[in-house]
Amino acid sequence: MREQGSFVPVRSSPQPVRSPRLARAAAVLVVLLVVAGVFYVVKTKHVPLIPQPTSCTAVAGNQEVPLTVSQAGIAATIAGVAARHDLPTRAVTIAYAAALQESKMANLDYGDRDSLGVFQQRPSMGWGTPQQIMNPVYATGRFFAALVAVPGYLRMPIYQAAQAVQHSADGYAYGQYATVGAQLATAFYGIQPHALFCYYDSPTGKPRLAAAANALASAFGHLRSDRVGDPAMAIAVRPARVGWAVTAWLISHAGSYGISNVRYLGYEWSASKASGNWVRQPARTGRSSLSAAQAPAPATTVVFG
């Protein structure tokens, strides 16, 4: 803070007086330019003019939901736990609505009173130890166990089913995420194929495929995995919907485990592609001399490396 009397005004040259009408026109022009710029970015986001930070997009029909890689990884884990227990899609939607309201789909190490984790569960209320709750696989399992114990939860509005599990101060708040929760369930639970794409602004690092397979199994349950190349692994899946849920988990965890490509049912995702999109692979005909890692995978396996 300045002492009283220490401020000395500086004389400035007279400024031209602007017309109010001209000022308003200039403001409108600026707004139009900003809107046009936003429209252009939205329409060309798959091939951005400037490098974009690491991020993911979930697609449901003609709707797109932008996510951080961390959010996508948690969403894929929730879908994996649901697949492990063969839960209906609506259960996944309810879980996403709860997770978005409670933590914005983040594994928070803080919260109201002793609340922790993706679903802001409280150790003092019997949800588990802090260490357990901070494990998204455990936290999701506890959420689903409580959800399926609610009579008629599949017939309830999304907010009501979520509130029956969470016992929040404002149960109606979950309703604001019902639509986006359903969109995420469509993408991550394999309802719509190749519906998640992620792009990375730096190399995904050294492959740790065995560790990735183990972490994948912790969410989805036992999945048969075989090494089919160097480096490449194949995961046996059934039905096809589960395969797409597995691919969503793999590409959203690619940075953590050094995964550079994922292939399934004739499509391939590559971390090296700037758009992060899935690409349809051309059908192979005739005799092939490719190695096992390069050869097309059977329809019931996801190959990653």
N, C-alpha and C positions, 0 to 999 in steps of 0.2 A: 504494500500500500504506500502511495506517495504522501509526503508531508504536505500539509495545507500550504498553498502558495508556491509549491515547487513546480507546478505545471506552467509552462510558458507556451502559449499558442504560437504557431508558425503561420505567418501570412501566406496565403496561397493566391495564385492568380485567379481571376474571375473564371468561373466555369460556365460553359454555355447552358442555357436553359432548354431542357428537352421537352418536346411536345408530349403531353399525356397520351395522345392517340398513337404517336410513334413508339412510345415505351410499351404500350399494350400490344402493338403489332409485333414488336421484337420479342416480347414474352411468349406470345402465341407461337412464333416461329421456333423458338427454343424448344417449347413443349413438343411441337410436331417433329422436330429433329430427333428428340429423345425417344418418342414413341416409335418413329421409323427405325431407329437404331435397335430398340428392343425387339421389334417385329423381325428385323433381319437376323438378329442373333438367334431368336427362337426358331425361325424357319431354317437356319443353317447350322443348328447346334451339333449335328452329327459330324460336320467337318468345320470346326471353328477356325476363324481367321488367325487367332493367336492361341498359343498353347494353353490348355485349360488344366486346372489342378486335377489330381486323381479324383474320380467320382463315378457314380453308377446311375443308371436310369432303369426303372421298372416300367414295363409297358403292359397295359391292359386295354385291349381293343384299340381305340384311337386316343387313349389317355396316357400320359407319361408322368411318372412321379420321380423327381430328382432326389437322390440320396447320397450321403457320404458313403465311402467304402465301409466304414465302421457300422453305420446304420444298416447297410445291405447285408453285412456279415451277420448281424444279430437277427435280422429278418429271416435270413436263410437258415440260421440255427433253429429259430422257432418253427419254421416249416419242417425241418428235419425231425425235430422231436414229435411233431404232429404226425408225420409220416411213419415214424417208429411205432406209434400207437394206433395207426390207421384211423385218425380222427377225421370227421367231415370238414369240408372247406369252411363252413360257418364258424367252427371252433377256432380256426386260424384267424379269421376276420376279427373275432372277438378279442383274441390275444393281441393282435396288432393294434386295435383301437385302445386297449388298456395300456400297452407299451408306449404308444405315441403320446397319450395323455400324461402318463406318469413320468416319463423320462425322455420323450422325443426319440425313443428307440436307442437309448444310450445306456451303457453299463455304469451308472453313477455310483461313486463311492461316498455319497452324502445324500441327505434328504431331510424331510420333516422328522424331527425327533431321531429315531434310530433307523429310519427307512433307508434301504439300499437297493442297488441293482436296477435292472431293466424295468421290473414291475414295482419297484419301491416297496419291497416286502420288509417286514420288521422282525428281527430276531426275537424281540420281546413278546411278539404275538404268536410265536411258535412256527414261523416259516422256515427256520433253520439257523445255522450259525452264520455270522457275517461272511466267512470264507465260502460257505456253500451258496449263499444268496448271490455272491459276486460271480458265481459261475453261471453263465446264461443257460447252459443245458439244464442244470439243476433247477434254476429259478423257473424256467419254462415248464419243466416237468411238474413242479409243485403247482404252478398256475393251472395247468390242464387237469391235474388230479382234483383240484378244488372245483373247476368248471364242470367236469362231467358228473360231479356229485350233486349239482344243482338240478332239481327236477324240472324237466321241460325247458332246459336252457336253449335248445335249438329253436324253440317257438317264441322266445322272448325277443324284444327289441335288443339291438346290440348293446346299448348303454345299460339296459337292465341286467343283462347277463354278466357284463363286465363288473357292474356294481355288486352283484351277488357274490363275486369272488373277492373284490378289492375292499368293499365296505368303506368307500371314500366319503369325504365330507360333502362332495358334490357329484353324485352319481350321474347326473345329466351330462356332465362334461365329456364323458366317453362318446356320446352321440356325435360330437363334431368330427370324430375320426372314423365313423362308420363307413363312409364312402371310400376314403383313401385306404382304409383297412381292407375292404373288399378288393380294391384294385391291387394291393400288394399281395393278397392271397392268390389272386389270379396269376400273378407273375411268379411268385416264389414257390407256390405249391404245385406248379407244373400244369395248371389248368390250361394255360396258353403256352405253347412251346417257344423256346428261345426268346423269352420275354424279358430277360435281364441282360443288360450289357454294361460293362465297366471298362474304363480306360485308365491307364496308369501313366503318369508323367515322367516316370523313371523306370529302369529295368526292374523286374520283379525279384532279382537276386538268385542266389544259388538254390537249385531245386532241393526240397526236403519232402519228397513224395511219400515216403513211408510215414513220416509224421503227419502229413496231410490226411492220409488214409485212416490213420488212427483217430485223429480229431473228427473226421467225417463220421466215423463209426460211433463216436461218443454221442453224436446227435441223432443219427439215423438208426442206430442199432447195428447189429452185425451185418456187414456187407462183404461179400467175397471180393478180395482184391488180389491181382496177380501182376507181377512185373512182366511187361511185354516188350521192353526196349530199354535203352540206356540214354536218357532217362525217360521212361514212360510206364504208366500203370493203368490197368483196366479194372473197373468196378462193375460187377454184375448187378443189374437192377431189373426190377419188375414190379408193377407195370411201367409203361413208358412215362407216365406222369411223374413217377418217383425219379426217373432218370433226369428229367428236366429240373426237378428240385435239387438233385445232386449237383447238376452243372451250375445252378445258381450259387450253391455253397462254394464250389470250387473257384469260380471266377471272382467271387466277393472276398475270398481268402487267398487269392493268387499272390498278393504282395507279401503275405506272412509266410508262405511256403514255397516261394520261388516257382510258381506254376506259370508257364509261358503259353500253353495252349490247351484247349479242351475240345474234344470231338464227341459228337453224339448224333445218331440217326441222320447222317449225311450233312451235318452242319459243323462248322469249326469256329471257335472263338480264339483269337490270338492277342496276347498282351501287347504285341508289337504294332498292332493296327491302331492308328490314331483315333478312329471313331469308336473302337471297342465293340463294334457290331458283330453279330454272328454272320457267317458267310456260308452260303450253300456250296457244298463241294461237288464238283462234276462227277457223274457216275463213271466208274472205271470199267473198261471192257477189255476182253482179251487176257492173255496171260500176263502175270505181273512178276517182276523180279524184286519187288520192294521187300524191305526187312519187316519183321513183325511190328515194329514201332510205327512204320509208315503205312502198313496195310490197313484197309478200311476195317473198322471194328464190327463185330456182330451186332445185330440190332438191339440186343439187350445189354450192351456194355457201354459205359462211359470211359473214354480213354483220355488221360491227361498226362502232361509232362512239362 
